[in-house]
Amino acid sequence: MGSISNPFFAETAEVIIERAQELKYDVIVYNTGHKDENLEQAINLLIGKRVEGIILTSVSKNYTEKN
């Protein structure tokens, strides 16, 4: 997640965690702070733990203004 303080990420995480618990899965949440090096570190950590799946979330800060 880019930032757990973002309401979108917080709500999304809550739904994912609830559903995972119903299915008897554990969830690891990693906050990247929107930094590429943190994302790479998180992915490597999760692969090292041999997780069964990874969900990546992203919200683009870039937008085009219309004149």
mmCIF file of the N, C-alpha and C atoms, coordinates in Angstrom:
data_MODEL
# 
_entry.id   MODEL 
# 
loop_
_atom_site.group_PDB 
_atom_site.id 
_atom_site.type_symbol 
_atom_site.label_atom_id 
_atom_site.label_alt_id 
_atom_site.label_comp_id 
_atom_site.label_asym_id 
_atom_site.label_entity_id 
_atom_site.label_seq_id 
_atom_site.pdbx_PDB_ins_code 
_atom_site.Cartn_x 
_atom_site.Cartn_y 
_atom_site.Cartn_z 
_atom_site.occupancy 
_atom_site.B_iso_or_equiv 
_atom_site.pdbx_formal_charge 
_atom_site.auth_seq_id 
_atom_site.auth_comp_id 
_atom_site.auth_asym_id 
_atom_site.auth_atom_id 
_atom_site.pdbx_PDB_model_num 
ATOM 1   N N  . MET A 1 1  ? 0.842   -1.181  0.000   1.00 0.00 ? 1  MET A N  1 
ATOM 2   C CA . MET A 1 1  ? 0.000   0.000   0.000   1.00 0.00 ? 1  MET A CA 1 
ATOM 3   C C  . MET A 1 1  ? 0.879   1.234   0.000   1.00 0.00 ? 1  MET A C  1 
ATOM 4   N N  . GLY A 1 2  ? 0.417   2.240   -0.668  1.00 0.00 ? 2  GLY A N  1 
ATOM 5   C CA . GLY A 1 2  ? 1.174   3.483   -0.679  1.00 0.00 ? 2  GLY A CA 1 
ATOM 6   C C  . GLY A 1 2  ? 1.199   4.140   0.683   1.00 0.00 ? 2  GLY A C  1 
ATOM 7   N N  . SER A 1 3  ? 0.042   4.257   1.308   1.00 0.00 ? 3  SER A N  1 
ATOM 8   C CA . SER A 1 3  ? -0.048  4.859   2.636   1.00 0.00 ? 3  SER A CA 1 
ATOM 9   C C  . SER A 1 3  ? -1.326  4.377   3.312   1.00 0.00 ? 3  SER A C  1 
ATOM 10  N N  . ILE A 1 4  ? -1.178  3.701   4.418   1.00 0.00 ? 4  ILE A N  1 
ATOM 11  C CA . ILE A 1 4  ? -2.337  3.172   5.145   1.00 0.00 ? 4  ILE A CA 1 
ATOM 12  C C  . ILE A 1 4  ? -3.206  4.301   5.690   1.00 0.00 ? 4  ILE A C  1 
ATOM 13  N N  . SER A 1 5  ? -2.684  5.516   5.763   1.00 0.00 ? 5  SER A N  1 
ATOM 14  C CA . SER A 1 5  ? -3.480  6.647   6.250   1.00 0.00 ? 5  SER A CA 1 
ATOM 15  C C  . SER A 1 5  ? -4.489  7.130   5.199   1.00 0.00 ? 5  SER A C  1 
ATOM 16  N N  . ASN A 1 6  ? -4.290  6.735   3.938   1.00 0.00 ? 6  ASN A N  1 
ATOM 17  C CA . ASN A 1 6  ? -5.236  7.077   2.881   1.00 0.00 ? 6  ASN A CA 1 
ATOM 18  C C  . ASN A 1 6  ? -6.511  6.273   3.112   1.00 0.00 ? 6  ASN A C  1 
ATOM 19  N N  . PRO A 1 7  ? -7.666  6.935   3.215   1.00 0.00 ? 7  PRO A N  1 
ATOM 20  C CA . PRO A 1 7  ? -8.918  6.215   3.485   1.00 0.00 ? 7  PRO A CA 1 
ATOM 21  C C  . PRO A 1 7  ? -9.217  5.095   2.483   1.00 0.00 ? 7  PRO A C  1 
ATOM 22  N N  . PHE A 1 8  ? -8.852  5.292   1.220   1.00 0.00 ? 8  PHE A N  1 
ATOM 23  C CA . PHE A 1 8  ? -9.064  4.245   0.223   1.00 0.00 ? 8  PHE A CA 1 
ATOM 24  C C  . PHE A 1 8  ? -8.303  2.983   0.613   1.00 0.00 ? 8  PHE A C  1 
ATOM 25  N N  . PHE A 1 9  ? -7.022  3.135   0.963   1.00 0.00 ? 9  PHE A N  1 
ATOM 26  C CA . PHE A 1 9  ? -6.207  1.980   1.333   1.00 0.00 ? 9  PHE A CA 1 
ATOM 27  C C  . PHE A 1 9  ? -6.713  1.341   2.625   1.00 0.00 ? 9  PHE A C  1 
ATOM 28  N N  . ALA A 1 10 ? -7.106  2.156   3.579   1.00 0.00 ? 10 ALA A N  1 
ATOM 29  C CA . ALA A 1 10 ? -7.592  1.630   4.858   1.00 0.00 ? 10 ALA A CA 1 
ATOM 30  C C  . ALA A 1 10 ? -8.851  0.797   4.660   1.00 0.00 ? 10 ALA A C  1 
ATOM 31  N N  . GLU A 1 11 ? -9.802  1.309   3.886   1.00 0.00 ? 11 GLU A N  1 
ATOM 32  C CA . GLU A 1 11 ? -11.037 0.559   3.617   1.00 0.00 ? 11 GLU A CA 1 
ATOM 33  C C  . GLU A 1 11 ? -10.751 -0.716  2.830   1.00 0.00 ? 11 GLU A C  1 
ATOM 34  N N  . THR A 1 12 ? -9.893  -0.609  1.844   1.00 0.00 ? 12 THR A N  1 
ATOM 35  C CA . THR A 1 12 ? -9.539  -1.765  1.026   1.00 0.00 ? 12 THR A CA 1 
ATOM 36  C C  . THR A 1 12 ? -8.884  -2.839  1.881   1.00 0.00 ? 12 THR A C  1 
ATOM 37  N N  . ALA A 1 13 ? -7.944  -2.434  2.735   1.00 0.00 ? 13 ALA A N  1 
ATOM 38  C CA . ALA A 1 13 ? -7.266  -3.388  3.611   1.00 0.00 ? 13 ALA A CA 1 
ATOM 39  C C  . ALA A 1 13 ? -8.251  -4.072  4.541   1.00 0.00 ? 13 ALA A C  1 
ATOM 40  N N  . GLU A 1 14 ? -9.191  -3.326  5.069   1.00 0.00 ? 14 GLU A N  1 
ATOM 41  C CA . GLU A 1 14 ? -10.172 -3.895  5.986   1.00 0.00 ? 14 GLU A CA 1 
ATOM 42  C C  . GLU A 1 14 ? -10.989 -5.001  5.305   1.00 0.00 ? 14 GLU A C  1 
ATOM 43  N N  . VAL A 1 15 ? -11.433 -4.748  4.091   1.00 0.00 ? 15 VAL A N  1 
ATOM 44  C CA . VAL A 1 15 ? -12.223 -5.739  3.355   1.00 0.00 ? 15 VAL A CA 1 
ATOM 45  C C  . VAL A 1 15 ? -11.377 -6.970  3.038   1.00 0.00 ? 15 VAL A C  1 
ATOM 46  N N  . ILE A 1 16 ? -10.155 -6.750  2.588   1.00 0.00 ? 16 ILE A N  1 
ATOM 47  C CA . ILE A 1 16 ? -9.263  -7.871  2.253   1.00 0.00 ? 16 ILE A CA 1 
ATOM 48  C C  . ILE A 1 16 ? -8.979  -8.714  3.488   1.00 0.00 ? 16 ILE A C  1 
ATOM 49  N N  . ILE A 1 17 ? -8.678  -8.068  4.605   1.00 0.00 ? 17 ILE A N  1 
ATOM 50  C CA . ILE A 1 17 ? -8.364  -8.795  5.842   1.00 0.00 ? 17 ILE A CA 1 
ATOM 51  C C  . ILE A 1 17 ? -9.569  -9.599  6.325   1.00 0.00 ? 17 ILE A C  1 
ATOM 52  N N  . GLU A 1 18 ? -10.739 -8.997  6.296   1.00 0.00 ? 18 GLU A N  1 
ATOM 53  C CA . GLU A 1 18 ? -11.949 -9.713  6.736   1.00 0.00 ? 18 GLU A CA 1 
ATOM 54  C C  . GLU A 1 18 ? -12.189 -10.960 5.887   1.00 0.00 ? 18 GLU A C  1 
ATOM 55  N N  . ARG A 1 19 ? -12.090 -10.823 4.584   1.00 0.00 ? 19 ARG A N  1 
ATOM 56  C CA . ARG A 1 19 ? -12.333 -11.962 3.687   1.00 0.00 ? 19 ARG A CA 1 
ATOM 57  C C  . ARG A 1 19 ? -11.248 -13.021 3.848   1.00 0.00 ? 19 ARG A C  1 
ATOM 58  N N  . ALA A 1 20 ? -10.012 -12.605 3.992   1.00 0.00 ? 20 ALA A N  1 
ATOM 59  C CA . ALA A 1 20 ? -8.913  -13.554 4.177   1.00 0.00 ? 20 ALA A CA 1 
ATOM 60  C C  . ALA A 1 20 ? -9.099  -14.356 5.462   1.00 0.00 ? 20 ALA A C  1 
ATOM 61  N N  . GLN A 1 21 ? -9.523  -13.695 6.529   1.00 0.00 ? 21 GLN A N  1 
ATOM 62  C CA . GLN A 1 21 ? -9.760  -14.390 7.796   1.00 0.00 ? 21 GLN A CA 1 
ATOM 63  C C  . GLN A 1 21 ? -10.868 -15.425 7.657   1.00 0.00 ? 21 GLN A C  1 
ATOM 64  N N  . GLU A 1 22 ? -11.914 -15.087 6.903   1.00 0.00 ? 22 GLU A N  1 
ATOM 65  C CA . GLU A 1 22 ? -12.984 -16.055 6.658   1.00 0.00 ? 22 GLU A CA 1 
ATOM 66  C C  . GLU A 1 22 ? -12.451 -17.309 5.970   1.00 0.00 ? 22 GLU A C  1 
ATOM 67  N N  . LEU A 1 23 ? -11.444 -17.114 5.129   1.00 0.00 ? 23 LEU A N  1 
ATOM 68  C CA . LEU A 1 23 ? -10.854 -18.230 4.374   1.00 0.00 ? 23 LEU A CA 1 
ATOM 69  C C  . LEU A 1 23 ? -9.640  -18.839 5.083   1.00 0.00 ? 23 LEU A C  1 
ATOM 70  N N  . LYS A 1 24 ? -9.400  -18.406 6.331   1.00 0.00 ? 24 LYS A N  1 
ATOM 71  C CA . LYS A 1 24 ? -8.301  -18.931 7.170   1.00 0.00 ? 24 LYS A CA 1 
ATOM 72  C C  . LYS A 1 24 ? -6.913  -18.571 6.633   1.00 0.00 ? 24 LYS A C  1 
ATOM 73  N N  . TYR A 1 25 ? -6.801  -17.388 6.025   1.00 0.00 ? 25 TYR A N  1 
ATOM 74  C CA . TYR A 1 25 ? -5.507  -16.877 5.572   1.00 0.00 ? 25 TYR A CA 1 
ATOM 75  C C  . TYR A 1 25 ? -5.029  -15.784 6.518   1.00 0.00 ? 25 TYR A C  1 
ATOM 76  N N  . ASP A 1 26 ? -3.721  -15.640 6.625   1.00 0.00 ? 26 ASP A N  1 
ATOM 77  C CA . ASP A 1 26 ? -3.117  -14.517 7.330   1.00 0.00 ? 26 ASP A CA 1 
ATOM 78  C C  . ASP A 1 26 ? -2.813  -13.435 6.305   1.00 0.00 ? 26 ASP A C  1 
ATOM 79  N N  . VAL A 1 27 ? -2.806  -12.184 6.753   1.00 0.00 ? 27 VAL A N  1 
ATOM 80  C CA . VAL A 1 27 ? -2.538  -11.062 5.860   1.00 0.00 ? 27 VAL A CA 1 
ATOM 81  C C  . VAL A 1 27 ? -1.354  -10.269 6.406   1.00 0.00 ? 27 VAL A C  1 
ATOM 82  N N  . ILE A 1 28 ? -0.433  -9.943  5.513   1.00 0.00 ? 28 ILE A N  1 
ATOM 83  C CA . ILE A 1 28 ? 0.693   -9.072  5.839   1.00 0.00 ? 28 ILE A CA 1 
ATOM 84  C C  . ILE A 1 28 ? 0.461   -7.768  5.090   1.00 0.00 ? 28 ILE A C  1 
ATOM 85  N N  . VAL A 1 29 ? 0.423   -6.650  5.809   1.00 0.00 ? 29 VAL A N  1 
ATOM 86  C CA . VAL A 1 29 ? 0.253   -5.340  5.183   1.00 0.00 ? 29 VAL A CA 1 
ATOM 87  C C  . VAL A 1 29 ? 1.593   -4.625  5.245   1.00 0.00 ? 29 VAL A C  1 
ATOM 88  N N  . TYR A 1 30 ? 2.035   -4.139  4.108   1.00 0.00 ? 30 TYR A N  1 
ATOM 89  C CA . TYR A 1 30 ? 3.310   -3.425  4.026   1.00 0.00 ? 30 TYR A CA 1 
ATOM 90  C C  . TYR A 1 30 ? 3.047   -2.044  3.454   1.00 0.00 ? 30 TYR A C  1 
ATOM 91  N N  . ASN A 1 31 ? 3.424   -1.021  4.195   1.00 0.00 ? 31 ASN A N  1 
ATOM 92  C CA . ASN A 1 31 ? 3.231   0.368   3.802   1.00 0.00 ? 31 ASN A CA 1 
ATOM 93  C C  . ASN A 1 31 ? 4.501   0.859   3.098   1.00 0.00 ? 31 ASN A C  1 
ATOM 94  N N  . THR A 1 32 ? 4.412   1.182   1.788   1.00 0.00 ? 32 THR A N  1 
ATOM 95  C CA . THR A 1 32 ? 5.599   1.565   1.022   1.00 0.00 ? 32 THR A CA 1 
ATOM 96  C C  . THR A 1 32 ? 5.923   3.055   1.084   1.00 0.00 ? 32 THR A C  1 
ATOM 97  N N  . GLY A 1 33 ? 4.970   3.863   1.523   1.00 0.00 ? 33 GLY A N  1 
ATOM 98  C CA . GLY A 1 33 ? 5.211   5.306   1.539   1.00 0.00 ? 33 GLY A CA 1 
ATOM 99  C C  . GLY A 1 33 ? 5.410   5.875   0.143   1.00 0.00 ? 33 GLY A C  1 
ATOM 100 N N  . HIS A 1 34 ? 4.860   5.197   -0.875  1.00 0.00 ? 34 HIS A N  1 
ATOM 101 C CA . HIS A 1 34 ? 4.962   5.608   -2.280  1.00 0.00 ? 34 HIS A CA 1 
ATOM 102 C C  . HIS A 1 34 ? 6.411   5.678   -2.766  1.00 0.00 ? 34 HIS A C  1 
ATOM 103 N N  . LYS A 1 35 ? 7.285   4.825   -2.220  1.00 0.00 ? 35 LYS A N  1 
ATOM 104 C CA . LYS A 1 35 ? 8.697   4.805   -2.628  1.00 0.00 ? 35 LYS A CA 1 
ATOM 105 C C  . LYS A 1 35 ? 8.993   3.485   -3.325  1.00 0.00 ? 35 LYS A C  1 
ATOM 106 N N  . ASP A 1 36 ? 9.547   3.584   -4.538  1.00 0.00 ? 36 ASP A N  1 
ATOM 107 C CA . ASP A 1 36 ? 9.837   2.391   -5.334  1.00 0.00 ? 36 ASP A CA 1 
ATOM 108 C C  . ASP A 1 36 ? 10.747  1.413   -4.613  1.00 0.00 ? 36 ASP A C  1 
ATOM 109 N N  . GLU A 1 37 ? 11.758  1.920   -3.913  1.00 0.00 ? 37 GLU A N  1 
ATOM 110 C CA . GLU A 1 37 ? 12.691  1.021   -3.220  1.00 0.00 ? 37 GLU A CA 1 
ATOM 111 C C  . GLU A 1 37 ? 11.985  0.247   -2.096  1.00 0.00 ? 37 GLU A C  1 
ATOM 112 N N  . ASN A 1 38 ? 10.988  0.868   -1.457  1.00 0.00 ? 38 ASN A N  1 
ATOM 113 C CA . ASN A 1 38 ? 10.218  0.173   -0.421  1.00 0.00 ? 38 ASN A CA 1 
ATOM 114 C C  . ASN A 1 38 ? 9.324   -0.899  -1.036  1.00 0.00 ? 38 ASN A C  1 
ATOM 115 N N  . LEU A 1 39 ? 8.791   -0.626  -2.224  1.00 0.00 ? 39 LEU A N  1 
ATOM 116 C CA . LEU A 1 39 ? 7.966   -1.610  -2.921  1.00 0.00 ? 39 LEU A CA 1 
ATOM 117 C C  . LEU A 1 39 ? 8.803   -2.830  -3.284  1.00 0.00 ? 39 LEU A C  1 
ATOM 118 N N  . GLU A 1 40 ? 9.987   -2.595  -3.816  1.00 0.00 ? 40 GLU A N  1 
ATOM 119 C CA . GLU A 1 40 ? 10.875  -3.704  -4.168  1.00 0.00 ? 40 GLU A CA 1 
ATOM 120 C C  . GLU A 1 40 ? 11.242  -4.520  -2.927  1.00 0.00 ? 40 GLU A C  1 
ATOM 121 N N  . GLN A 1 41 ? 11.534  -3.852  -1.832  1.00 0.00 ? 41 GLN A N  1 
ATOM 122 C CA . GLN A 1 41 ? 11.863  -4.528  -0.576  1.00 0.00 ? 41 GLN A CA 1 
ATOM 123 C C  . GLN A 1 41 ? 10.674  -5.364  -0.088  1.00 0.00 ? 41 GLN A C  1 
ATOM 124 N N  . ALA A 1 42 ? 9.479   -4.818  -0.165  1.00 0.00 ? 42 ALA A N  1 
ATOM 125 C CA . ALA A 1 42 ? 8.277   -5.539  0.280   1.00 0.00 ? 42 ALA A CA 1 
ATOM 126 C C  . ALA A 1 42 ? 8.051   -6.792  -0.553  1.00 0.00 ? 42 ALA A C  1 
ATOM 127 N N  . ILE A 1 43 ? 8.173   -6.657  -1.871  1.00 0.00 ? 43 ILE A N  1 
ATOM 128 C CA . ILE A 1 43 ? 7.970   -7.813  -2.747  1.00 0.00 ? 43 ILE A CA 1 
ATOM 129 C C  . ILE A 1 43 ? 8.999   -8.899  -2.451  1.00 0.00 ? 43 ILE A C  1 
ATOM 130 N N  . ASN A 1 44 ? 10.250  -8.513  -2.294  1.00 0.00 ? 44 ASN A N  1 
ATOM 131 C CA . ASN A 1 44 ? 11.298  -9.497  -1.976  1.00 0.00 ? 44 ASN A CA 1 
ATOM 132 C C  . ASN A 1 44 ? 11.046  -10.173 -0.635  1.00 0.00 ? 44 ASN A C  1 
ATOM 133 N N  . LEU A 1 45 ? 10.597  -9.423  0.344   1.00 0.00 ? 45 LEU A N  1 
ATOM 134 C CA . LEU A 1 45 ? 10.279  -9.983  1.662   1.00 0.00 ? 45 LEU A CA 1 
ATOM 135 C C  . LEU A 1 45 ? 9.163   -11.008 1.548   1.00 0.00 ? 45 LEU A C  1 
ATOM 136 N N  . LEU A 1 46 ? 8.109   -10.657 0.827   1.00 0.00 ? 46 LEU A N  1 
ATOM 137 C CA . LEU A 1 46 ? 6.966   -11.552 0.687   1.00 0.00 ? 46 LEU A CA 1 
ATOM 138 C C  . LEU A 1 46 ? 7.317   -12.805 -0.109  1.00 0.00 ? 46 LEU A C  1 
ATOM 139 N N  . ILE A 1 47 ? 8.099   -12.652 -1.150  1.00 0.00 ? 47 ILE A N  1 
ATOM 140 C CA . ILE A 1 47 ? 8.548   -13.823 -1.908  1.00 0.00 ? 47 ILE A CA 1 
ATOM 141 C C  . ILE A 1 47 ? 9.394   -14.725 -1.008  1.00 0.00 ? 47 ILE A C  1 
ATOM 142 N N  . GLY A 1 48 ? 10.252  -14.112 -0.188  1.00 0.00 ? 48 GLY A N  1 
ATOM 143 C CA . GLY A 1 48 ? 11.081  -14.875 0.740   1.00 0.00 ? 48 GLY A CA 1 
ATOM 144 C C  . GLY A 1 48 ? 10.258  -15.652 1.762   1.00 0.00 ? 48 GLY A C  1 
ATOM 145 N N  . LYS A 1 49 ? 9.111   -15.136 2.106   1.00 0.00 ? 49 LYS A N  1 
ATOM 146 C CA . LYS A 1 49 ? 8.222   -15.821 3.053   1.00 0.00 ? 49 LYS A CA 1 
ATOM 147 C C  . LYS A 1 49 ? 7.326   -16.838 2.346   1.00 0.00 ? 49 LYS A C  1 
ATOM 148 N N  . ARG A 1 50 ? 7.493   -16.957 1.030   1.00 0.00 ? 50 ARG A N  1 
ATOM 149 C CA . ARG A 1 50 ? 6.749   -17.928 0.219   1.00 0.00 ? 50 ARG A CA 1 
ATOM 150 C C  . ARG A 1 50 ? 5.235   -17.748 0.366   1.00 0.00 ? 50 ARG A C  1 
ATOM 151 N N  . VAL A 1 51 ? 4.807   -16.492 0.288   1.00 0.00 ? 51 VAL A N  1 
ATOM 152 C CA . VAL A 1 51 ? 3.370   -16.213 0.380   1.00 0.00 ? 51 VAL A CA 1 
ATOM 153 C C  . VAL A 1 51 ? 2.643   -16.811 -0.817  1.00 0.00 ? 51 VAL A C  1 
ATOM 154 N N  . GLU A 1 52 ? 1.357   -17.054 -0.655  1.00 0.00 ? 52 GLU A N  1 
ATOM 155 C CA . GLU A 1 52 ? 0.564   -17.647 -1.729  1.00 0.00 ? 52 GLU A CA 1 
ATOM 156 C C  . GLU A 1 52 ? 0.064   -16.618 -2.730  1.00 0.00 ? 52 GLU A C  1 
ATOM 157 N N  . GLY A 1 53 ? 0.089   -15.355 -2.362  1.00 0.00 ? 53 GLY A N  1 
ATOM 158 C CA . GLY A 1 53 ? -0.375  -14.322 -3.284  1.00 0.00 ? 53 GLY A CA 1 
ATOM 159 C C  . GLY A 1 53 ? 0.012   -12.943 -2.791  1.00 0.00 ? 53 GLY A C  1 
ATOM 160 N N  . ILE A 1 54 ? 0.040   -12.002 -3.704  1.00 0.00 ? 54 ILE A N  1 
ATOM 161 C CA . ILE A 1 54 ? 0.364   -10.609 -3.386  1.00 0.00 ? 54 ILE A CA 1 
ATOM 162 C C  . ILE A 1 54 ? -0.689  -9.724  -4.042  1.00 0.00 ? 54 ILE A C  1 
ATOM 163 N N  . ILE A 1 55 ? -1.233  -8.793  -3.267  1.00 0.00 ? 55 ILE A N  1 
ATOM 164 C CA . ILE A 1 55 ? -2.155  -7.791  -3.810  1.00 0.00 ? 55 ILE A CA 1 
ATOM 165 C C  . ILE A 1 55 ? -1.438  -6.449  -3.736  1.00 0.00 ? 55 ILE A C  1 
ATOM 166 N N  . LEU A 1 56 ? -1.253  -5.808  -4.869  1.00 0.00 ? 56 LEU A N  1 
ATOM 167 C CA . LEU A 1 56 ? -0.631  -4.487  -4.911  1.00 0.00 ? 56 LEU A CA 1 
ATOM 168 C C  . LEU A 1 56 ? -1.727  -3.457  -5.127  1.00 0.00 ? 56 LEU A C  1 
ATOM 169 N N  . THR A 1 57 ? -1.676  -2.377  -4.363  1.00 0.00 ? 57 THR A N  1 
ATOM 170 C CA . THR A 1 57 ? -2.635  -1.297  -4.563  1.00 0.00 ? 57 THR A CA 1 
ATOM 171 C C  . THR A 1 57 ? -1.887  -0.038  -4.935  1.00 0.00 ? 57 THR A C  1 
ATOM 172 N N  . SER A 1 58 ? -2.516  0.794   -5.724  1.00 0.00 ? 58 SER A N  1 
ATOM 173 C CA . SER A 1 58 ? -1.874  2.020   -6.153  1.00 0.00 ? 58 SER A CA 1 
ATOM 174 C C  . SER A 1 58 ? -2.934  3.064   -6.483  1.00 0.00 ? 58 SER A C  1 
ATOM 175 N N  . VAL A 1 59 ? -2.618  4.282   -6.187  1.00 0.00 ? 59 VAL A N  1 
ATOM 176 C CA . VAL A 1 59 ? -3.439  5.411   -6.594  1.00 0.00 ? 59 VAL A CA 1 
ATOM 177 C C  . VAL A 1 59 ? -2.486  6.420   -7.220  1.00 0.00 ? 59 VAL A C  1 
ATOM 178 N N  . SER A 1 60 ? -2.764  6.785   -8.448  1.00 0.00 ? 60 SER A N  1 
ATOM 179 C CA . SER A 1 60 ? -1.900  7.720   -9.148  1.00 0.00 ? 60 SER A CA 1 
ATOM 180 C C  . SER A 1 60 ? -2.159  9.138   -8.662  1.00 0.00 ? 60 SER A C  1 
ATOM 181 N N  . LYS A 1 61 ? -1.085  9.854   -8.408  1.00 0.00 ? 61 LYS A N  1 
ATOM 182 C CA . LYS A 1 61 ? -1.212  11.258  -8.010  1.00 0.00 ? 61 LYS A CA 1 
ATOM 183 C C  . LYS A 1 61 ? -1.227  12.170  -9.237  1.00 0.00 ? 61 LYS A C  1 
ATOM 184 N N  . ASN A 1 62 ? -0.940  11.609  -10.399 1.00 0.00 ? 62 ASN A N  1 
ATOM 185 C CA . ASN A 1 62 ? -0.875  12.406  -11.620 1.00 0.00 ? 62 ASN A CA 1 
ATOM 186 C C  . ASN A 1 62 ? -2.260  12.527  -12.241 1.00 0.00 ? 62 ASN A C  1 
ATOM 187 N N  . TYR A 1 63 ? -2.577  13.687  -12.705 1.00 0.00 ? 63 TYR A N  1 
ATOM 188 C CA . TYR A 1 63 ? -3.837  13.893  -13.394 1.00 0.00 ? 63 TYR A CA 1 
ATOM 189 C C  . TYR A 1 63 ? -3.649  15.023  -14.401 1.00 0.00 ? 63 TYR A C  1 
ATOM 190 N N  . THR A 1 64 ? -4.516  15.087  -15.362 1.00 0.00 ? 64 THR A N  1 
ATOM 191 C CA . THR A 1 64 ? -4.459  16.126  -16.388 1.00 0.00 ? 64 THR A CA 1 
ATOM 192 C C  . THR A 1 64 ? -5.574  17.125  -16.124 1.00 0.00 ? 64 THR A C  1 
ATOM 193 N N  . GLU A 1 65 ? -5.200  18.383  -16.017 1.00 0.00 ? 65 GLU A N  1 
ATOM 194 C CA . GLU A 1 65 ? -6.195  19.437  -15.847 1.00 0.00 ? 65 GLU A CA 1 
ATOM 195 C C  . GLU A 1 65 ? -6.750  19.845  -17.203 1.00 0.00 ? 65 GLU A C  1 
ATOM 196 N N  . LYS A 1 66 ? -8.055  20.029  -17.287 1.00 0.00 ? 66 LYS A N  1 
ATOM 197 C CA . LYS A 1 66 ? -8.674  20.488  -18.520 1.00 0.00 ? 66 LYS A CA 1 
ATOM 198 C C  . LYS A 1 66 ? -8.872  22.001  -18.423 1.00 0.00 ? 66 LYS A C  1 
ATOM 199 N N  . ASN A 1 67 ? -8.482  22.687  -19.469 1.00 0.00 ? 67 ASN A N  1 
ATOM 200 C CA . ASN A 1 67 ? -8.639  24.160  -19.477 1.00 0.00 ? 67 ASN A CA 1 
ATOM 201 C C  . ASN A 1 67 ? -9.952  24.557  -20.071 1.00 0.00 ? 67 ASN A C  1 
# 
